[in-house]
Amino acid sequence: MTATAVAPEAAGPDLVDITAIHIRRKSLWALIPRPLRRLMGPALILLAWTVGSGTGLLNTDLFPPPTDVAATAWRLFDNGQLATHVGASAVRVLVGTVLGILIGVVLAVLAGLTRTGEDLLDWTMQILKAVPNFALTPLLIIWMGIGEGPKIVLITTGVAIAIYINTYSGIRGVDRQLVEMARTLEAPRRTLITQVILPGAMPNFLVGLRLGLSSAWLSLIFAEMINTTEGIGFLMSRAQTNLQFDVSLLVIVIYAIAGLLSYSLVRLLERLLLSWRNGFDGVS
């Protein structure tokens, strides 16, 4: 029997270097550093504002151009008013935020760890959440006068509610299997709380901190309308009374910068405190 020649198999397709294709297709947008990409949105708003003012699309008497706002900022900085007002507001926000975080965390831990704490605290906090801050302003003036007390209480209340709601939800959202595993290993109650429950609630706490900082700056607007002569809220109120639209826009820019700095602070804390979490961070 003669051996029959076997035809060689057809050559398979060439292997494709996916990495090379990805590099070739990488867009110009992806080559821009992320900090610069994050600034694109604010830069486009500023550009639209400048173009609108320069072309007459915006009434410059009612909506001054960025150059006028910048000149006003320099004038107020030069005579010391800007530093005085921003400094007074920053102190109020700092004090109110620290007190709000402490109160919110303590109440959330009490309500989250025990059913008795939940029964005593949760509905009360839910009621306070439903009440707008500005509705408390007249009562706070009657109870505490027109000093710094009502202003700090308004800010503290807003921050504490945001911290409580999210931290309490985070504590109750901890995986029950992790808790049962810790109990099976006979972990002490303190270890269970500090090593399992509180770290598991940390992401929700940071969400609450982000919302709390936003609430602090919003509460500041109402707080500084309570018979005060210092603060960016007072600066806004006086500008509206005197029809100083450049000052009004400057205050809005200050609020925007303060909010951006607060957001950046929370993002930094997330990177430091949640380095163990392997979450989805988007695609290129």
ChimeraX attribute file (.defattr): number of C-alpha atoms within 10 A of each C-alpha:
attribute: neighborCount
match mode: 1-to-1
recipient: residues
	/A:1	3
	/A:2	4
	/A:3	5
	/A:4	6
	/A:5	6
	/A:6	6
	/A:7	6
	/A:8	6
	/A:9	6
	/A:10	6
	/A:11	6
	/A:12	6
	/A:13	6
	/A:14	6
	/A:15	6
	/A:16	8
	/A:17	8
	/A:18	9
	/A:19	9
	/A:20	10
	/A:21	10
	/A:22	10
	/A:23	9
	/A:24	9
	/A:25	9
	/A:26	12
	/A:27	11
	/A:28	7
	/A:29	10
	/A:30	10
	/A:31	9
	/A:32	10
	/A:33	9
	/A:34	11
	/A:35	8
	/A:36	10
	/A:37	13
	/A:38	10
	/A:39	10
	/A:40	12
	/A:41	11
	/A:42	10
	/A:43	13
	/A:44	11
	/A:45	11
	/A:46	14
	/A:47	13
	/A:48	12
	/A:49	17
	/A:50	16
	/A:51	14
	/A:52	16
	/A:53	18
	/A:54	13
	/A:55	9
	/A:56	9
	/A:57	10
	/A:58	16
	/A:59	13
	/A:60	15
	/A:61	12
	/A:62	11
	/A:63	17
	/A:64	20
	/A:65	21
	/A:66	17
	/A:67	11
	/A:68	16
	/A:69	20
	/A:70	15
	/A:71	13
	/A:72	17
	/A:73	18
	/A:74	13
	/A:75	13
	/A:76	16
	/A:77	13
	/A:78	11
	/A:79	10
	/A:80	11
	/A:81	17
	/A:82	21
	/A:83	15
	/A:84	16
	/A:85	18
	/A:86	18
	/A:87	15
	/A:88	16
	/A:89	21
	/A:90	17
	/A:91	13
	/A:92	22
	/A:93	23
	/A:94	16
	/A:95	14
	/A:96	25
	/A:97	25
	/A:98	15
	/A:99	18
	/A:100	29
	/A:101	24
	/A:102	16
	/A:103	18
	/A:104	28
	/A:105	21
	/A:106	17
	/A:107	23
	/A:108	29
	/A:109	20
	/A:110	17
	/A:111	23
	/A:112	23
	/A:113	15
	/A:114	10
	/A:115	12
	/A:116	12
	/A:117	15
	/A:118	18
	/A:119	11
	/A:120	12
	/A:121	16
	/A:122	21
	/A:123	11
	/A:124	11
	/A:125	18
	/A:126	13
	/A:127	9
	/A:128	14
	/A:129	17
	/A:130	8
	/A:131	10
	/A:132	11
	/A:133	19
	/A:134	14
	/A:135	10
	/A:136	14
	/A:137	19
	/A:138	12
	/A:139	12
	/A:140	18
	/A:141	16
	/A:142	10
	/A:143	11
	/A:144	13
	/A:145	14
	/A:146	14
	/A:147	12
	/A:148	15
	/A:149	14
	/A:150	23
	/A:151	26
	/A:152	24
	/A:153	23
	/A:154	24
	/A:155	31
	/A:156	28
	/A:157	25
	/A:158	28
	/A:159	32
	/A:160	30
	/A:161	26
	/A:162	27
	/A:163	31
	/A:164	32
	/A:165	21
	/A:166	24
	/A:167	31
	/A:168	26
	/A:169	17
	/A:170	23
	/A:171	24
	/A:172	17
	/A:173	14
	/A:174	16
	/A:175	12
	/A:176	11
	/A:177	9
	/A:178	14
	/A:179	16
	/A:180	12
	/A:181	12
	/A:182	17
	/A:183	13
	/A:184	9
	/A:185	9
	/A:186	11
	/A:187	14
	/A:188	10
	/A:189	11
	/A:190	9
	/A:191	12
	/A:192	18
	/A:193	17
	/A:194	11
	/A:195	13
	/A:196	17
	/A:197	23
	/A:198	17
	/A:199	17
	/A:200	20
	/A:201	19
	/A:202	18
	/A:203	18
	/A:204	21
	/A:205	28
	/A:206	20
	/A:207	17
	/A:208	25
	/A:209	26
	/A:210	22
	/A:211	19
	/A:212	29
	/A:213	28
	/A:214	21
	/A:215	23
	/A:216	28
	/A:217	25
	/A:218	18
	/A:219	26
	/A:220	25
	/A:221	21
	/A:222	19
	/A:223	28
	/A:224	25
	/A:225	20
	/A:226	20
	/A:227	13
	/A:228	15
	/A:229	14
	/A:230	18
	/A:231	25
	/A:232	29
	/A:233	27
	/A:234	23
	/A:235	22
	/A:236	22
	/A:237	17
	/A:238	16
	/A:239	17
	/A:240	13
	/A:241	8
	/A:242	10
	/A:243	13
	/A:244	16
	/A:245	18
	/A:246	24
	/A:247	24
	/A:248	22
	/A:249	21
	/A:250	21
	/A:251	22
	/A:252	14
	/A:253	13
	/A:254	15
	/A:255	19
	/A:256	13
	/A:257	12
	/A:258	16
	/A:259	18
	/A:260	12
	/A:261	12
	/A:262	19
	/A:263	17
	/A:264	13
	/A:265	14
	/A:266	16
	/A:267	14
	/A:268	12
	/A:269	13
	/A:270	16
	/A:271	11
	/A:272	10
	/A:273	14
	/A:274	15
	/A:275	10
	/A:276	8
	/A:277	10
	/A:278	7
	/A:279	8
	/A:280	6
	/A:281	6
	/A:282	5
	/A:283	4
	/A:284	7
